[in-house]
Amino acid sequence: MSKPPHHAHGHGVEPSAGREAHRGHGKTTASHAGHDQHAGHTPEMFRDRFWLSLILTIPVVIWAEHIQMLFGYVAPVFPGSRWISPVLATAVFLYGGLVFLKGAWHELKARLPGMMTLISLAITVALVFSWIVQLGLIEADPIWWELATLVTIMLLGHWIEMRSISRAQGALQELAKLLPDTATRVTDQGEETVPVSALREGDIVLVRPGESVPADGVIRKGTSDLNEAMITGESRPVKKQEGDGVIAATINGEGSLRIEVTGTGEKTKLSGIMRLVADAQTSKSRAQHLADRAARLLTGVAIAAGVLTLVVWQVLGASLDFSIVRVVTVLVIACPHALGLAVPLVVAISTTLGARNGLLVRDRRGLEEARNLDTVIFDKTGTLTLGAFRVVEMAVDEGLSRQDALRIAAGVESESEHPIARGIVSTAEEQKLDLPPADGFRALTGKGVAASIEGDEYHMGGPALLAAEDAQVPEMLRTAAEAAARRGQATIYLLRDGQALAVFAVADAVREESREAIRALHERGIEVAMLTGDAQAVADSVAAELGIDRVFAQVLPEDKASKVRELQGQGKKVAMVGDGVNDAPALATADVGIAIGAGTDVAVEAGHIVLVRSDPRDIPKIVELSRVTYRKMMQNLWWAAGYNIFAIPLAAGVLHGLGIVLTPAAGAVLMSASTVVVAINAQLLKRAEL
């Protein structure tokens, strides 16, 4: 494991936490419950069946008599050519249609007939009917090409659907990677490198600077600052000493630690977070697809209409052949070609539209729910803030301008790699100040740093430096420092000849984009809350600056998820916005989990929607995208299912007395036309502006 650069000095205050977690290769894995309708299915399976079925369907369509008549051509005729369509269409049924037949069996066993049942019924009736016609048992036209295209288009629709589902499966594997592979165990014989899985309670492990803590434990020797941001959400490393507890997967700072193991494997806090994520993902009630519900209704209507058609025509004295053709036409025209694509097509187009606007839709359930949001909860560090130090306030004594004070301070700190020092330097660089060269830079152990700038000796440090040098601090600077301390901000002084010239309040800087995002959410009547592991003073300061409605501070990961459930229990539709491992349970629990793209892989995996640009101003776009997507879904569903109000009676032969009778082939054409209308309407979604 590599060691981070050694900080040149300590300021006596806690530096900001980074968001980069150690990337081990822990072996812990977890699985998620599959989509009920597609248990055991994969996008690759639908993809492979679609392409092979498409290849087999093309000759069936070319040799179809209706297609030849429609386009005015004659397919080649040779011995056996009349069997091309029956044989290949049957192969498509057996290969491509098998997945629907199995799905229908599971639906019927669960007493939840839906789209799989209706598709299976239609393709089975079409196959049996076409073979009866092919063998000359009744006078009618076979519907081989309709059968083959029906199976192929259904495979395409389900492939699109499964691709969207499969993208929401990786959060727990990413969590497991935070643990290191090995640990250094200390025994009476010396040090030994062992797999983390070999550690037991009571073992003593050595954690060197920059390494990840391999297990939960208690420090028995040494002091250091630990980066716990990925677990607790605390934005600053936490100072730890003998007797303090430590958490597996947190990052050690500059000190060397000997830790007694108190929890390994399933007993670690990290494993607890993993269980929370798993519970949140699997505890969601089965979100029935709108198309599935429509298909279930249509299944009942189609079967009832088919039975009624057969009975009525037989009662009226029609021939059995005529009655069977009417039944087949009803089932074919009611089959959900369009219904099967109505929602997946809109989902595919809406995800593309979202990506063009910086929104990666990983789980469509989140997108569907976003239109109903009334509360958005933000994580603080790395979401509303930069996750990095900046000078947020400063006070300067008389005789020195603010720019000169910042320029000199940045010059003194320019050779330091301490996070606070880098924050001061970054602030000066962002203000385009020219940093003066520093001569004689040196660390003042435990107090700060010193350097000569333009011939004068300056010291930089916190309260420990003031005490060590018995520095004189003007009342104005002291007042500013006390105000910063109340806000939970670090204070760094610039000294010359024992006199304080300026004080800098350094803190995790608020993103400028956050103000606009919260203002836009308020304009839409959406309440804004903040969850953070930071101290109350730090959280209140950020909330006051941004106009946040509710603040939940010093919140542990398990409490973040429970806060989301608490708001949901009040009837609120809640979105959670976060970027860290500690946010993953809350992201998975929320109605809509929104992950910052620049955050950890775990947060991205747990979120329903990812902000690719890491810009909180994109959150209002999610609501708008959800609304326009929902409108298109409803339009398509009404058309795909609603046209049956007229088509099914027509297929049943209610206008037979007027000489208007639909053949199964004509019914299939109408069904295909409905699919085209649905596809065109879905394409219009591309014109939406978010």
Beta strands, then each sheet from edge to edge (+ up, - down):
strand 1: 182-187
strand 2: 190-195
strand 3: 204-207
strand 4: 216-221
strand 5: 224-227
strand 6: 238-240
strand 7: 245-246
strand 8: 251-252
strand 9: 257-263
strand 10: 359-361
strand 11: 375-379
strand 12: 385-396
strand 13: 438-444
strand 14: 448-453
strand 15: 456-461
strand 16: 490-496
strand 17: 499-510
strand 18: 527-531
strand 19: 550-552
strand 20: 574-578
strand 21: 592-596
strand 22: 609-611
sheet 1: 2+ 1- 3+ 9- 4+ 7-
sheet 2: 6+ 5- 8+
sheet 3: 10+ 22- 21- 20- 11- 18- 19-
sheet 4: 12+ 17- 16+ 15- 14+ 13-
end
